[in-house]
């Protein structure tokens, strides 16, 4: 019997994997494959990928075929080498991923079936249109339209049996793929903080009830432990959005009431909205959705950018967030908004530079979510925060870290006990805010002139 190639992508799990279930239904033996490619970039997310692949390999019980290169060419070559008559995979929605899928269909011979499944989202991007047939650009109507489609399908259990093909394919050792940092090894904080793998994702989901109980009231408090930490597991597909949705509803039913369940699920749909935007606006990672922001008078200041990256701006809440990011590969969502606002509005550094830094340092570095969120803060995107809304870092700290616990955790020199001197502020916030508002006037002028009748 001819084998099937199963192309793992951002679906590194066995349970509730729609394409894998489809491949199993054929009854043919399966060759599982993962191809490391140019999209597997970013130091922190590559660290996570290494450990997630190791976890998946152990769950399969037979070696996962590992390769690096252009996935579509690697898969076409493997199909020819093994005599596989089908390639199963779950679709992705980034521009490069969609191009890979199209090229794969062109590269394989006509007798090789290419079967792509919609698995990564609750609702697929082409399914949702406005009443006039256009695309949603504001989150709340998108969320309501998505919710109106009904609850997602029940998650599929882990397959009872998985017939893996016998083969003699050479394998690139996981350690040879270069996913882990070379010397010096900066990943100690990641190892302390995270446990990649599908089993750990499901454990976090099962333990979510206390988080959901306080989520609505406290989700903006970085000093409190009220976040799920599921975002990197979702990004790598170690848990599906269907599993998360139904897991939350199950916990809600068991508890009778969980105040934060609806607010939590709303965040799950922000992930959906980000993917939707990237699907319909593929320039989202590089260019503003609002074209007038092409003319925004950004500043290029390497010293300011470096101070921001290193958590040495002299603004404690900003620096705490950036140090947490460097140590753990993650940052609380409220603090992400604060540090992003500081970069693009206080320092007037282009949002693309902040987005690039996040892509390199976040373990949950998702292209769609990262791009949509940075454009939201910059005021240039869909459903954006107005540019004239400039977060005051000190007021944000007073409101969301009222006792200073979060800041003290990540900036020990403020205690005066380390012997290190905390830096002075690199800008005056009041003056920086005024500069930002004056720059925004330039954008408003361009928008007004474009809107004026010719």
Secondary structure as UniProt FT lines:
FT   STRAND          4..8
FT   TURN            15..16
FT   HELIX           18..25
FT   TURN            26..27
FT   STRAND          30..36
FT   TURN            38..39
FT   HELIX           43..60
FT   STRAND          65..68
FT   HELIX           71..82
FT   STRAND          86..90
FT   HELIX           95..107
FT   TURN            110..111
FT   STRAND          113..117
FT   HELIX           125..127
FT   TURN            131..132
FT   HELIX           139..148
FT   HELIX           174..177
FT   HELIX           188..193
FT   HELIX           198..206
FT   HELIX           209..218
FT   TURN            219..220
FT   TURN            222..223
FT   HELIX           231..235
FT   TURN            236..237
FT   HELIX           241..255
FT   TURN            259..260
FT   HELIX           261..280
FT   TURN            282..286
FT   HELIX           291..295
FT   HELIX           302..310
FT   HELIX           316..328
FT   HELIX           333..341
FT   HELIX           342..346
FT   HELIX           351..361
FT   TURN            363..364
FT   HELIX           367..378
FT   TURN            382..383
FT   TURN            387..388
FT   HELIX           393..400
FT   TURN            402..403
FT   HELIX           405..410
FT   HELIX           412..415
FT   HELIX           429..451
//
